[in-house]
């Protein structure tokens, strides 16, 4: 598993500064000042009926309701996380690397779909002919079902990231099943197929939540490289975090929702063509 690089070197700071200058000169995907996103709008498809097990305003057993911008505070619950880079110990049933053809890698995006950032990321992936994996929040899917269609229609994998983004290891088993099960049912209602991948919020799995994940027909997925985009360090720093840590088989954690993701979009615009030029082959995750 790749180590969690938290102390940038002087060289990395200089590299990030150069990238940031180039990115600042060429930003076009996301206008400043909160202007509406231009380009491909979410498709106007009928909104599916809300599952009958909870009313529209319910937050479920996991806790109080949250807005889409409040999910992502950090990628893991501190250094004691059972999954993810730097974890001690990682759970043996969670995938952090995937074996595959030479120099295959796996880009993943959490906490969407988001009406601004998800379409922007999809456009970049489409331009380069790349497939990725999106771990979606059930509440966001209910709000923007057309975006889920867009993700699937373009050949990307869709994974379950729970309904409200709670820490699963802090919930009773019935609440874990509600979070994962309700999200899987909604995805199946929209796409016709239930997800076969799941990622726990903050990378936190335990034996009970993994058993429920397995009962629902999903494989648990972690990550080997944390892009650190959730810290909003600047697009250049995000780009070099990914480029310097990249290795064959790595699963890369980034975000298309849960906060301000302009830097994630700009970083992807920069590092993706460079990964391709180095011979890496981004793929969607398949169980």
N, C-alpha and C positions, 0 to 999 in steps of 0.2 A: 504494500500500500504506500502511496506517495506520502511523504511527510507534509505537515501543514506549515507552509512558509509564511511566518508572521513578521519577520524582521527583514525588510527590503535592504539590499546592498546599495551602496552609492551608485554603482553602475545601473542598477535597476531603476533608481530614482531618475537618473539622467535619461534612460531609455523611455521611461514613462512620460517624462516631460516632452521629449521629442514627439512621441505618439500623440500626446494630448494636443500639441500645437497643430499637428496635421489634421487631427479629428476636428478641432475647433474651426479650421479653415474650410472643412468640407461637409459640415453637418447639413443634412437635408431631410433626413427621415422624420425627425421629430421637431416641429417648430417650437421656438421659445415662447415664453409668456403664457403657456397653457392654451395655445391656439388649438383648434380641433385638428385631429390627425387627418391628413389627406391620403389619397391612394385608395386601396381596396377597402371599402366599408364592410362590416359584418353582413352576411347574407340575410335577407329578410325571410326567415323560415318561421312557421308557426311555433310558438312556445309550447313545449310539451306540458301535459298536466303535472302539477306538483304531486309527488308521491303521497299516498293517503295516510302515512303513518305520523305526520306532523303538519301543523298548519304553517302558512307562509311565514309567519312572524316568529316561529319557534326556533330556538337555537339548539335544541336537542340536549341530551344528557351531558354533553361535553362542556356546557357553560353558557355564559351570556352571549348574546349576538354580537357580531363584529362587522365592521365595514371592510370592504375589499382591501383597503390600504393598510389595515392593521394586522394582517396575518404575520408578515415576516419581520421579526425583531432580530433574530439571529438564526444561523443554520442548525445549531445544536444547542442542547441545554447544558452549556459549560463543558468542562473537560471530562466530566463523568459520563458523557454520552456513550452508549453501547455501540454506536455505529458512526462511521465517518472518519475523516482523517484525524489522526491524533487520538482516537478513542482508545480506551483501555478497559476491558478488551472489546474488540468488535465481535458482534454476534456471528457465529460460524455459518448461519443459514442465510446471511444477507450478502448479496453480490456487490462487490466494489470494483472488480475488474471482470472483463468477459473475454474468454478465449475466442479467437476468430482468425480471419485471414490476416496477412502481414499488414501491420500499421493501421488496423481498424481502431476507431475510437467511437465514443458514444456521448453526444451532447444531449443534456437534459435541461428542461426548463420547468420550474416549480411555480405554484401559487396562482396561476391564471385560471381561465383565460381573462385577459384584460383588453378592453376595447381599443386602447391605443397601442400598447406595447406588443401584444401578441400579433396583430397584423404586421407590424414593422419587422418583427423577427421572422415571421413567415415569408415576407418578401425577400429578405436576405438569403434565407435557406433556399427559396425557390430559384433565385438568381444563380446560385452556385450548384444547383442540382443535388442538394444535401437533404438527408432525412434525419430527424431527431426524435426525441421522446418528450412528451409534455405530461407532467404530473399535475392534474387539475384539482381545484377545490370545488366541492359540490355546490356550495352557495354561489360561486361565480358561474358555474355551468348553468344553473337555474336562471341566472340573470342574463347570460349571453350564450344561449344554446347554438346560435348560428356560428359562433366562433369555434365551437367544438366540431361542427361539421367541416369548417374550413381546415382545421388541423388534420382531421382524418382524411378528408378528400385529397389533400396534398401528399398523402402517403406517410404521415408521421404516426408514431405510436402514441396511444393515449393511456396514461396510468392514473391510478387512484391515489389522491393525496388527502383523503378524508373530506368530511363535509364542512367543518369549521376550523380546521388546523389546530387541534389541541395536542398536547403531549400525551400520547397514548399510554405511556407507562404510568401516568397519574390517574388513569380512568379505571373504573370497574369494567370487567369483561363485557357486560351488556352494553355499556356506553361505547366501547371500542367497536363492537359489532354494529351498533347503530351508525357510527361515523363512517365506517368502511362500507357497510352494506347499503346504506341509503345512497351513497355516491355511486356505487357500482350499479344499482338499479336505475338511477337517472341516466348514467352513461349508456346503459343497455337500451333504455327507452328511446334515446335520441339516435344512437348509432346502430341499434339492432344487435350489438354484441357487447357483452360485459367485458370490462378490462381484465387482463391477465397479469398486470404489473401493479405494484403498490409501493409507495414510499411514505414512511412515517414522518410526520412533522418533526423537525430538529434531529432527524436521524435516529430517534429513540424507539427501539423495539425491545420487547421482552418476550419470554416464552409464551405467555398468554396471548399477547397481541399477534405474535407470529402464528400461533395455532389458529386464531380466527382468520388471519390473512389466508392461510392455507385452506381452511374450510370454505372460504369464499372463492377459491380457485385462482389465487393470485400469488405471484412470486415476489418476494421483498427485494427492493433495490436500494443500495446506498450510493456512495460516490467515492472516488479515489482522489479527485481534484476539486477543491472548493475554489471557485473563481473569486470569492470574497466580494462579489458585487453587492451583497446585502449591507456592506459597510460603507457604500458610496465613496470609494477611495479615488474616483476619477477613472475615466475610460481607459487611459493609458496604463494605469496600474492594473486594472482588471485584465487587459489584453496580455500584459507580460506575465501576470500570475499564471494564466492559462498556458502561454507559449513555453515558459521556462519549466513548468511541471509536466508537460505533456509526455506521454509514453504510450506505446501500443497497448490496447485493451482497456485504457482508462475510461471510467465513467466521470463526466464533468458536470458539476453542479452550477447552474445559473438560474435566473428567475425572470419570468415574463409578467409577474404580478406581485401583489403583496407590498407594494411600495412604489417609489419613483424609480423607474427602470430605464431612463434615458441613457445612462452610462453603460448599462448592459447592452443596449442596442448598438451604441457607437463602438463599444469594444468588439462585439461580434463582427461588425462591418470591417474592422481592422484585422482581427486575428484569423478569421475563417479562411480568407484566400491565402494567407501565409501558411496555415496548416496544410491546405491542399497542395501548395507549392512544395512543401517538404515531404509530400507523399502520403500524408495521413488520409484515411478514408472514413469520414463520419458516417455512422449507420444508426438506424433505429434499433432499440433493444427488443429482442425477441426472447421469450422465456425458453 
